[in-house]
Amino acid sequence: MTGRGLLWSLVAILVGLVLRRRLDVVEVRGRSMAPALLPGDRLLVARLGPPRVGDVVLAADPRDPRRELVKRVSALGAGGVTLRGDNALRSTDARSFGALPPSSVGWRVVGRYWPADRIGRVPTSAVGDDLHGQ
């Protein structure tokens, strides 16, 4: 790991501890966001206003309020926020539960802090992904 990467990780963790209401951490469990995110990736998430198309966000799971989903915003509209996983074959997302109300999408992923060889920003759009669902 580079010195810059280590510094970024330490700063992110410290800021997270100080501003717990605006920052939090989550661990990726499934493969719905592969290859951008993999099981075991640990993410720093922040409350940063309304989501934008291409953002990776943390949202309440409409099927089970005790769970949270890490997905990419594929569309915004009057019907709500449409979330999709980058790995369509392994993702349960808007294709099965529809758009979510904007209030369900409260956190945006701002970076990955673990594992050490994957520290950094998460791409805002998937390579070759059609973010508009067409």
C-alpha positions in Angstrom: 0.0 0.0 0.0 1.3 3.5 -0.8 1.8 6.1 1.8 -1.0 8.1 0.3 -3.4 5.2 0.5 -2.6 4.6 4.1 -3.1 8.2 4.9 -6.4 8.3 3.1 -7.6 5.3 5.1 -6.6 6.7 8.4 -8.2 10.1 7.7 -11.4 8.4 6.5 -11.6 6.3 9.7 -10.9 9.2 12.0 -13.4 11.4 10.3 -15.9 8.6 10.5 -15.4 8.3 14.2 -15.8 12.0 14.7 -18.8 12.6 12.5 -20.7 9.4 13.0 -24.0 11.0 12.0 -22.7 12.0 8.6 -20.3 9.1 7.9 -20.6 5.4 8.4 -18.9 2.2 7.2 -20.4 -0.9 5.6 -19.0 -4.2 4.4 -20.0 -5.7 1.0 -21.5 -9.2 1.4 -22.6 -10.3 -2.0 -21.5 -10.2 -5.7 -24.3 -8.0 -7.1 -21.8 -5.1 -7.7 -18.9 -7.1 -9.1 -16.4 -6.3 -10.4 -16.6 -2.7 -8.9 -17.2 -4.1 -5.4 -16.5 -7.5 -4.1 -17.4 -9.4 -1.0 -15.3 -8.2 1.9 -14.8 -4.7 0.5 -15.3 -2.2 3.3 -16.8 1.1 2.3 -17.0 4.6 3.7 -20.5 6.0 3.1 -21.7 9.6 3.7 -25.0 11.5 3.8 -24.4 13.8 0.8 -27.7 15.0 -0.4 -29.8 13.5 -3.2 -28.2 10.7 -5.3 -27.1 11.2 -8.9 -27.3 8.7 -11.7 -24.1 6.6 -11.6 -23.6 6.9 -7.8 -23.1 3.8 -5.7 -25.5 4.2 -2.7 -26.6 2.4 0.4 -30.4 2.0 0.6 -32.9 0.3 2.8 -34.0 -3.0 1.4 -37.7 -2.8 0.6 -38.1 -6.5 1.2 -36.6 -6.6 4.7 -36.1 -3.3 6.6 -33.3 -4.9 8.7 -31.1 -5.1 5.6 -29.4 -2.6 3.5 -28.4 -2.8 -0.2 -25.4 -1.4 -2.0 -26.4 -0.6 -5.5 -25.9 1.9 -8.3 -28.4 4.6 -9.2 -29.5 3.9 -12.7 -32.4 6.4 -13.0 -34.1 9.2 -11.1 -37.6 10.2 -11.8 -41.1 10.9 -10.6 -41.4 7.2 -9.8 -38.5 7.3 -7.4 -34.9 6.1 -7.5 -34.1 3.1 -9.6 -31.2 1.0 -8.3 -29.4 -1.8 -10.1 -26.5 -4.0 -9.4 -23.5 -4.0 -11.8 -23.7 -7.8 -12.0 -27.2 -8.3 -13.4 -27.1 -12.1 -13.1 -26.4 -11.9 -9.4 -28.3 -8.9 -8.4 -31.7 -8.5 -6.8 -32.6 -4.9 -7.6 -35.2 -2.6 -9.2 -35.9 -5.3 -11.8 -37.6 -7.3 -9.0 -38.7 -4.6 -6.4 -39.2 -1.5 -8.5 -38.1 2.1 -7.8 -37.6 3.2 -4.2 -38.7 6.5 -2.6 -35.8 9.0 -2.4 -36.0 8.8 1.4 -34.9 5.2 1.2 -31.6 6.2 -0.4 -29.8 8.1 2.4 -26.1 7.3 1.9 -23.6 7.6 -1.0 -20.4 5.5 -1.2 -17.4 7.8 -1.1 -14.6 5.3 -1.0 -13.3 1.9 -0.3 -10.9 1.6 2.7 -10.3 -2.1 2.8 -8.8 -4.4 1.5 -5.5 -2.6 1.2 -4.9 -3.4 -2.4 -8.3 -2.0 -3.4 -8.3 1.3 -1.4 -9.7 4.3 -3.2 -12.7 5.6 -5.0 -15.5 3.4 -6.4 -16.2 4.2 -10.1 -19.3 6.2 -10.6 -20.4 4.2 -13.6 -20.0 0.6 -14.5 -17.9 -0.2 -17.6 -20.2 -1.2 -20.4 -23.2 -0.7 -18.2 -26.4 0.9 -19.6 -27.3 3.1 -16.6 -30.5 4.2 -18.2 -32.0 0.7 -18.4 -32.7 0.8 -22.1 
